Amino acid sequence: MNQTACAVFLVTASSEEEAKKIAHLLLEKRKAACVNIVPGVISSYWWKGKLESASESLLIIKSKASLADEIVEMVKSVHSYQVPEIVALPIIAGNPDYLAWIGDEVRGG
């Protein structure tokens, strides 16, 4: 699989339980090959004119870049936030065997 065809999606969730729900959905629908959940991330951000801080869980999702729109919609459909963080970063280099595995495991795109 072409390296640039793969992407890492970063999503924050309000809790580890919510992160697991999102991960399960993406994996079950074969829209991700792997999802790492990092609990206890402290996020600081502006929201509605106020500086906020929250403990969140971070999902690191390995998938295909071409599925970005679909992944955004799937995450938004189950996420508790009004405006969830969902960003995609292209994979510009990596283990070719791992990148091929992502392509083999993910359906669509």
HELIX and SHEET records of a PDB file:
HELIX    1   1 GLN A    3  ALA A    5  5                                   3    
HELIX    2   2 GLU A   16  GLU A   28  1                                  13    
HELIX    3   3 ALA A   65  LEU A   67  5                                   3    
HELIX    4   4 ALA A   68  VAL A   78  1                                  11    
HELIX    5   5 PRO A   96  GLU A  105  1                                  10    
SHEET    1   A 4 CYS A  34  TRP A  47  0                                        
SHEET    2   A 4 LYS A  50  LYS A  64 -1                                        
SHEET    3   A 4 CYS A   6  ALA A  13 -1                                        
SHEET    4   A 4 ILE A  86  PRO A  90 -1                                        
END                                                                             
